[in-house]
Amino acid sequence: MSFIITLLAAVFVFSAVIAIHEFGHFAVAKLCGVQVNEFSIGMGPVLLKKMHHGTQYSLRALPVGGFVALEGEESPESQQAEGEERSDLEEQPLSQRSGADGSPDGGASKEEELSQPTGKPLNEAPVWQRALIMAAGACMNFLLGFVVMAIVLTAQNEPITSRVIYAVEDGALCGQTGLEAGDKVLAVNGRRCFVANDMLYELMRTEDYSASFTVLRDGKKVELPCVQFDTWQDEDGETHMSLGFTVYGIRKTPVNVIKEAWNSVLYYGRIIFTSLMDLLRGRESINDLSGPVGIVTAIGQAASYGWQDLLELLALITVNVGIFNLLPFPALDGGKVVFLLIEGVTGHAVPEKIQSGLTLAAFALLFALMIFATYNDIVRLVTGAI
């Protein structure tokens, strides 16, 4: 039963994240007057399809992912859509292709009218429109994260957690080294705190159980350069930090929910970007990378805790996908935006041969990285680390 729940939860999360991403490309392409040959939910063989205003809307057999095929875009999905369109046309009886009266110049059928392109090819659109289309997918991922967090915050019984200290425990080391009741935490270790989890994340990253705080006290900013925290050891001998303070709750009003949902998206974006920088700097090991197996395992665990935990993980994953796609890497949307910026500045497009070569090399690197991360997942799964 748990396997089925994990499978359904994984399909829901992956489908939601990728479908909303592709919808972003689709919606902005339509607004910019670019021809969209196909908008597909799912991958693989077509189960259902409908042609409307020159775009085929498809439901495909594999319920994970999706794609948008744009006219004039050199992508596998676009070439596949164009090939399927030509195949469908060749399979039609000659009478249907030639017109209602059977003559080559006869009146076009309603189906043919619906299938006629209504927009311009992508490569004929202005540079700024192409850049918007490429960036729109990631923007929709951020929007999905915001909506999901607003739902989670609205549904939870507890108030919103603030960054204002309610009380410091008697004798707590953090109180002896600077923190006071009533302090509003603005930053920890120089990093601005948007939500309460920002404080916890920065404290988790400290190595000596101390941190610098910037707080708002009696209307003035106060710098606390070395706030120290008590520690305790579990039965396995591992050392843990004790916060030693509690914070106020915030009443859930529509304004507060919207503000906290937006700040939560910023928080997720921060930890994803920080984790990436830690990986590049060597602070985190590449062996800690997780691939599809690890993500599915995490989704299954979240689903077992309840729908709210699953939605919170969905928000984290969709923000992750948005940030990852905006990285200036040739195989990603961010890389395409970089090529377009170069074209906009110089007035000349980057040669197709260079773009294709860089994209192919980037895809190979990403594929190798995914294989390595999947290997890590399997090792952790077998050894019981996850």
C-alpha positions in Angstrom: 0.0 0.0 0.0 2.8 2.4 0.9 4.4 1.7 -2.6 1.1 2.8 -4.3 0.9 5.9 -2.2 4.5 6.8 -3.0 3.9 6.2 -6.7 0.8 8.3 -6.8 2.4 11.1 -4.7 5.5 11.1 -7.0 3.3 11.2 -10.1 1.3 14.1 -8.6 4.4 16.1 -7.6 6.4 15.6 -10.9 3.4 16.2 -13.1 2.4 19.4 -11.2 5.9 20.8 -11.3 6.6 20.1 -15.0 3.1 20.8 -16.3 3.1 24.3 -14.6 6.6 24.9 -16.0 5.6 24.1 -19.5 2.4 26.0 -19.2 4.5 29.1 -18.5 6.3 28.7 -21.8 3.0 28.0 -23.5 1.1 31.0 -22.1 3.8 33.6 -22.8 4.4 32.1 -26.3 0.7 32.6 -27.0 0.7 36.1 -25.6 3.7 37.0 -27.8 2.0 35.6 -30.9 4.4 32.6 -31.4 3.0 29.5 -33.0 2.7 26.6 -30.5 2.4 23.3 -32.4 1.7 21.2 -29.3 1.1 21.5 -25.6 1.3 18.1 -24.0 0.7 16.8 -20.5 2.7 13.6 -20.1 5.2 11.9 -22.4 5.2 9.0 -24.8 2.3 7.8 -27.0 -0.7 10.1 -27.4 -3.9 9.0 -25.6 -6.1 12.0 -26.4 -5.6 15.0 -28.5 -7.6 18.0 -29.6 -6.7 20.7 -32.2 -7.7 24.3 -31.4 -6.4 27.5 -33.1 -3.4 25.8 -34.6 -2.3 24.1 -31.4 -2.6 20.4 -30.6 -3.5 19.8 -26.9 -2.4 16.2 -26.0 -2.6 13.8 -23.1 0.1 11.2 -23.4 0.6 7.8 -21.8 3.4 8.4 -19.3 1.9 10.7 -16.6 5.3 12.3 -15.7 6.3 15.5 -17.4 5.1 17.3 -20.5 6.4 19.7 -23.2 5.6 22.6 -25.4 6.6 22.4 -29.1 7.1 25.8 -30.6 7.4 26.5 -34.3 10.9 27.2 -35.3 12.4 25.9 -32.1 15.2 23.3 -32.6 14.2 20.9 -29.9 13.4 17.2 -29.9 9.8 17.9 -28.8 9.2 20.4 -31.6 10.6 18.1 -34.2 8.5 15.2 -32.8 5.3 17.4 -33.0 6.0 18.4 -36.5 6.7 14.8 -37.5 3.5 13.6 -36.0 1.6 16.4 -37.7 3.0 15.4 -41.1 2.2 11.7 -40.4 -1.4 12.5 -39.5 -1.8 14.5 -42.7 -0.4 11.7 -44.8 -2.8 9.2 -43.2 -5.8 11.3 -44.1 -7.8 10.3 -47.2 -7.1 12.4 -50.2 -10.7 13.7 -50.2 -10.2 15.1 -46.7 -6.9 16.7 -47.6 -8.1 18.3 -50.8 -11.2 19.9 -49.5 -14.9 19.4 -48.9 -15.7 19.0 -52.6 -12.8 16.6 -53.3 -10.9 19.1 -55.4 -7.4 20.4 -54.6 -8.7 24.0 -54.3 -11.9 23.1 -52.7 -13.2 24.6 -49.4 -11.1 23.7 -46.3 -12.7 21.5 -43.7 -13.3 22.7 -40.1 -10.6 20.4 -38.9 -8.1 21.9 -41.4 -9.0 25.4 -40.3 -8.4 24.5 -36.6 -5.0 23.1 -37.5 -3.8 26.1 -39.4 -0.9 27.9 -37.7 -2.0 31.1 -36.0 1.4 32.5 -34.9 4.9 33.3 -36.1 7.9 31.0 -35.7 9.9 31.4 -32.5 13.0 32.5 -34.4 11.1 35.4 -36.0 10.0 36.8 -32.6 12.0 39.8 -31.2 14.8 38.8 -28.8 13.0 40.2 -25.7 9.9 38.0 -26.5 12.0 34.9 -26.9 13.8 35.6 -23.6 10.4 36.1 -21.8 9.2 32.8 -23.2 12.3 31.0 -22.0 12.1 32.5 -18.5 8.4 32.0 -18.1 8.6 28.4 -17.1 10.8 29.1 -14.1 8.5 32.0 -13.1 5.5 29.7 -13.1 7.4 27.3 -10.8 7.9 30.2 -8.4 4.2 31.1 -8.6 3.2 27.5 -8.0 5.4 27.5 -4.9 3.8 30.6 -3.6 0.2 29.3 -4.2 1.1 25.9 -2.5 2.6 27.6 0.5 -0.5 29.9 0.8 -2.7 26.8 0.9 -0.5 25.1 3.5 -0.4 28.2 5.8 -4.1 28.7 5.5 -4.9 25.1 6.3 -2.6 24.6 9.3 -4.0 25.0 12.8 -1.0 26.7 14.3 -0.3 30.4 13.9 2.4 31.7 11.7 5.8 31.5 13.4 7.4 35.0 13.8 11.0 36.1 14.1 10.4 38.0 17.4 11.7 36.4 20.5 9.0 35.8 23.1 11.2 34.5 26.0 14.7 33.3 26.7 15.0 30.3 29.0 16.6 30.9 32.4 20.3 30.4 32.3 20.3 29.8 28.5 23.7 30.6 27.0 22.1 32.5 24.1 20.6 34.9 26.7 23.9 35.3 28.5 25.7 36.2 25.2 23.3 38.7 23.8 19.7 37.7 22.9 16.8 39.3 24.8 13.0 38.9 24.8 11.4 41.2 22.4 14.3 41.1 19.9 13.2 40.8 16.3 15.8 38.8 14.3 16.7 40.5 11.1 19.8 38.5 10.0 21.9 35.6 11.2 25.6 35.4 10.1 25.0 38.3 7.8 22.1 36.6 5.9 18.8 38.3 6.0 16.0 36.3 7.6 12.7 36.3 5.7 10.9 33.6 7.8 11.7 31.8 11.1 13.1 28.8 9.2 15.9 31.1 7.9 17.2 31.4 11.5 17.1 27.6 12.0 18.8 27.0 8.7 21.7 29.3 9.4 22.1 27.9 12.9 22.2 24.4 11.5 25.1 25.5 9.3 27.2 26.8 12.1 30.2 24.6 13.1 31.0 26.0 16.6 27.4 26.5 17.9 27.6 30.2 17.8 26.4 32.9 15.3 26.3 36.6 14.8 22.8 38.2 15.0 21.4 41.4 13.8 18.3 42.2 15.8 15.8 45.1 16.0 15.6 46.1 19.7 13.6 49.1 20.9 13.4 50.4 17.3 17.1 50.3 16.7 19.4 47.8 14.9 21.7 46.0 17.3 24.7 43.8 16.2 25.4 40.8 18.4 28.7 39.4 17.1 28.9 36.1 18.9 25.7 34.6 20.3 26.5 31.2 21.7 24.2 28.2 22.2 23.9 25.4 24.7 24.5 21.8 23.4 23.5 18.3 24.4 24.4 14.8 23.3 22.1 12.0 22.3 22.6 8.3 23.2 24.8 7.9 20.1 27.2 10.5 21.3 26.2 13.1 18.6 26.1 16.7 19.7 23.0 18.9 19.1 22.3 22.6 19.6 19.7 23.8 22.0 18.0 27.1 20.9 17.1 28.2 24.4 14.4 30.7 23.3 10.9 30.7 21.9 9.2 33.1 19.5 5.8 34.8 19.1 3.1 33.5 16.8 1.4 35.7 14.1 -2.3 35.8 13.6 -3.4 34.3 10.3 -4.9 37.1 8.2 -5.1 37.1 4.4 -2.3 39.7 4.3 -0.1 37.8 6.7 -0.6 34.5 4.8 0.3 36.1 1.5 3.4 37.8 3.0 4.5 34.5 4.7 3.9 32.5 1.6 6.1 34.8 -0.5 8.8 34.9 2.2 8.7 31.1 2.2 9.4 31.0 -1.5 12.4 33.3 -0.9 13.5 31.0 2.0 13.4 27.9 -0.3 15.2 29.8 -3.0 17.9 30.9 -0.5 18.6 27.4 0.8 18.7 25.9 -2.7 21.2 28.6 -3.9 23.2 28.3 -0.7 23.4 24.6 -1.0 24.6 24.9 -4.6 27.3 27.4 -3.5 28.3 25.1 -0.6 28.7 22.3 -3.1 30.8 24.4 -5.5 33.0 25.6 -2.6 33.5 22.1 -1.3 31.7 22.7 1.9 29.2 20.0 0.9 30.3 16.7 -0.7 29.1 15.7 -4.2 28.3 12.4 -2.6 25.4 14.1 -0.8 23.7 14.7 -4.2 20.3 13.1 -4.6 18.7 11.9 -7.8 15.2 10.7 -8.9 15.3 7.7 -6.5 16.1 10.0 -3.5 13.5 12.5 -4.5 10.8 9.8 -4.8 11.8 8.4 -1.4 11.5 11.8 0.1 8.1 12.3 -1.5 6.9 8.9 -0.1 8.1 9.9 3.4 6.3 13.3 3.1 3.1 11.6 1.9 3.1 9.3 4.9 3.1 12.3 7.2 0.1 13.9 5.5 -0.9 16.1 2.6 0.4 19.3 4.2 4.0 17.8 4.4 3.6 16.6 0.8 2.6 20.1 -0.4 5.5 21.7 1.5 7.9 19.3 -0.4 6.1 20.1 -3.6 6.8 23.8 -3.0 10.5 23.1 -2.3 10.8 21.0 -5.5 9.1 23.5 -7.7 11.2 26.4 -6.5 14.3 24.1 -6.9 13.3 23.4 -10.6 12.7 27.1 -11.2 16.1 28.1 -9.9 17.9 25.2 -11.6 16.3 26.1 -14.9 17.5 29.7 -14.7 21.1 28.8 -14.2 23.3 30.1 -17.1 23.9 26.6 -18.4 23.5 25.9 -22.1 21.1 23.0 -21.8 18.8 24.9 -19.5 16.4 27.8 -20.0 18.9 30.1 -18.3 21.5 29.2 -20.9 19.1 30.0 -23.7 18.4 33.4 -22.1 22.2 34.0 -22.1 22.4 33.3 -25.8 19.5 35.7 -26.4 21.2 38.4 -24.3 24.3 38.0 -26.4 22.2 38.4 -29.5 20.4 41.4 -28.1 23.7 43.2 -27.2 25.7 42.3 -30.3 22.8 42.2 -32.8 24.0 38.8 -34.0 22.7 35.4 -32.9 25.3 33.0 -31.5 26.0 30.5 -34.4 23.7 27.5 -34.3 26.7 25.2 -34.5 28.2 26.7 -31.3 24.8 26.6 -29.5 24.2 23.0 -30.5 27.7 21.9 -29.5 27.5 23.6 -26.1 24.0 22.3 -25.5 25.0 18.7 -26.4 28.0 18.8 -24.1 25.9 20.3 -21.3 23.2 17.6 -21.7 25.9 14.9 -21.5 27.3 16.5 -18.3 23.8 16.7 -16.7 23.0 13.1 -17.7 26.3 11.9 -16.1 25.5 13.9 -13.0 22.0 12.4 -12.8 23.5 8.8 -13.2 26.0 9.6 -10.4 23.2 11.0 -8.1 21.0 8.0 -8.8 24.0 5.7 -7.9 24.3 7.6 -4.6 20.5 7.2 -4.0 20.7 3.4 -4.6 23.7 3.0 -2.3 22.0 5.0 0.5 18.8 3.0 0.0 20.7 -0.4 0.2 22.7 0.7 3.2 19.6 2.1 5.0 20.9 5.7 4.9 17.6 6.9 3.5 
